[in-house]
Amino acid sequence: MQEAGYLYNIDVEKHEQTPPSPMKTSKSPKKAKSEDEANGGKSIGDVAMEFDKFCKATIEYLSIEQMREILEANNLDASGSDDAVVPRCQDILFYGPLDECPICGGTLEWTGTKYYCKGDYNDKESASEPRNNAQRRMQDPQTSHLQECNTGNQRLKDMEGKFQILYNLSVTTPAERERGGSTKIADALERGIQIVSEDWLIDSIEKMEAQPLEDYDISRDLVVEAKAILGDKDDQAEVKVYGKRGVHKDTKLYERGRQIFEKDEILYNCTFSLCDLGRGVNDFCVMQLIMVPNAGLHLYSKKRRHVRKTQAEERLEEWENTDAAIKEFAKLFEELTGNEFEPWEREKFQKKRRKFYPIDMDDGVDVRHGGLGFRQKAAAVIHCKLNPIVANFMKILCSQEIYRYALTELALDTPDIPMAMLSEVHLKRCETVLLQFIAAVKTMKETRLKARAAWDDFSMKWFTLLHSTRPFFFHDYQDLVDHAAAGFETIRDITVASHLIGDMSGPTIDDPLFDRYEKLGCSISPVEKKSDDYKMIVDYLEETYEPVKIGNISYGVSVENIVEVEPSACPSYDEIKRLPNKVLLWCGTRSSNVLRHLQKGFLPSISWLPLPGYMFGKAIICTDAAAEAARYGFTAADRPEGFLVLAIASLGDQITEYNRTPEAEEAKILEENKVAVKGLGRKKTDESEHFVWKDDIKVPRGRLVKTEHKDSPLEYNEYAVYDSKAGEHEVCGGSEV
């Protein structure tokens, strides 16, 4: 073994695995057969050597036509080149023919690294994700078609048995991950090698048997770090399509007075996505009709596959006849989607099997393109009419960087697709698909394979609607929280920010920050650093924050500025003062989501999910621990600025307490009948240190202590507020890691 921090490439015996249930639980797998038992008394190395000799024998004694006959006799694909037929035939002769796919009845195929199903789970996408194992049909050599081939080689009749599958496994340590990964992690992801934490190795040694790999899989957590290592820096440098009217930068027509062709209120600019992970497909396509002064009408199309990293297919043609160009555009649309081209967002659009689905862009400017650039920020603050602290506050919220970071972390940063400028129609489609799947999971009664297929089907639908640079198969509720629910909420909020910020990419002669401040429609004023309120908030932060420890390094938090915010979308402070049971609580949020909160107020969680932040259903989540709220700031060493929000929340006359996760139906009843509920964590603030602030507002300040609720799903107390009008006067603090 190598020292900690490196990856271990290990060949291990592949045991039969079953798909995980939505909630991860500890498992006690059956004791695996020994290597000799699994291979009829032969070592894996011996079997591998025999297979190598066997392959040489088949090439010597079997013709290509005979191999095709063998495949056809076993109901397997006999088409393709000779290079494709030979390994396919050798595989079934040595190991036995593959059974049908247990999910859809389709044909399974071994590609050399994974088993793929060539059938379809439904009429739209492939059956399931590639698998490491599959059942074989072991044939009787006396009745098998293999005997009929009469090759003259007795080995073809006697070679029967299973070959134990080998694969590379990468093990990585916490220190490795906290440093942002390594090139070895990136290489493992690129090559499809499964990555697990070092706990797998430790537990397997202690229990004297290999543990289920899915319980230790950390590949999805490393997506962002690996992406940074792998590069794609050129792609991240600019947004190539900024919205419905944005001409693609790769056309080279961008700075020539160009504009998207429009006729009968239809903008001829479409973006498409297709994610079919069962077949290794993650494609997007851009198609535009572009009017260029003195140069006529141009048709541009671009298609690229992310997973395979193939070169993009591009086409740019000039058309003299407008009607002919429109006809060609409509033809391409139908070829890609299987639907006729109309203003399709107004018509019923059906997703067709293995066809693209349009991503409906809104008319505006993606904030990653239109927000303040690095060189503009200093000048914008200097010439701003706002208070310097408020101007700096607005500068951060109007900068391109925070939105780029957010979308990169979510792997939704494709430069060719304006993911921060999606229409309300498209966002509603995403929300509907997510809510329908959550509802289905709650009542799912299918077998484990069928359930696994349903999760895979959702994964491909989701990443077709929200095109990702790193799509994957969702496996459990944690994936839904981190990469679906939270991702959707972030995209929704960034889209609001894009509309508010608009295009600030050009010269800023006027005062752009003041202009956006007025559009925001809320009052923002700095809190004096010498004031009692400022000191109270800093004290509240320091008392309820626990340092984050990574190895021997401990990270804390410091306050730069505090501003008081009164959004017009929320009750005024005078109204809040009259409400009962008022508490000053922390709210965690990404910097990219703050503008939406300020302009339109907080929105509740999208749905019930049995995990913190969502377990109480559609509620606005607060906490009395700054340590909990800080987790949602998503700051990092290279971008330490973030926001913590203090909100005055009215919890109603009576509050119900929970030390467990409510069921979905129970959470629904709480939404309808309660103003707020309190989730009891394994830690709480010392109640002896709580005090009452001005206007009878309680401040649950106090050092964090352990509670008697050791089995609670929450580490810290969580408050779920259902009535969004029950007090949301906000105090924002700029914090640094």
VENFENVEN-V968006 format. One record per helix or strand. SS is the DSSP state (@ for helix, = for strand). FROM is the first residue (numbers start at 1). TO is the last residue. Records with the same first field share a line. If there is no record, write none. Layout:
SS->FROM-TO / FROM-TO
//
This chain:
=->8-11 / 97-98 / 108-110 / 115-117 / 120-120 / 126-126 / 131-131 / 136-137 / 168-172 / 194-197 / 217-217 / 259-260 / 262-263 / 266-267 / 269-276 / 281-292 / 296-305 / 313-319 / 357-359 / 361-361 / 372-372 / 399-399 / 422-422 / 522-526 / 548-550 / 553-555 / 558-567 / 582-588 / 620-623 / 636-636 / 639-639 / 641-650 / 656-658 / 676-679 / 683-685 / 691-692 / 698-699 / 704-706 / 716-716 / 718-721 / 729-736
@->35-38 / 44-61 / 64-73 / 82-95 / 145-148 / 155-158 / 174-178 / 183-190 / 198-207 / 213-215 / 219-230 / 233-237 / 249-251 / 277-279 / 322-337 / 344-346 / 367-370 / 374-382 / 388-397 / 400-409 / 424-442 / 448-465 / 477-501 / 512-520 / 532-543 / 573-577 / 591-600 / 626-633 / 664-673 / 687-689 / 694-696
//
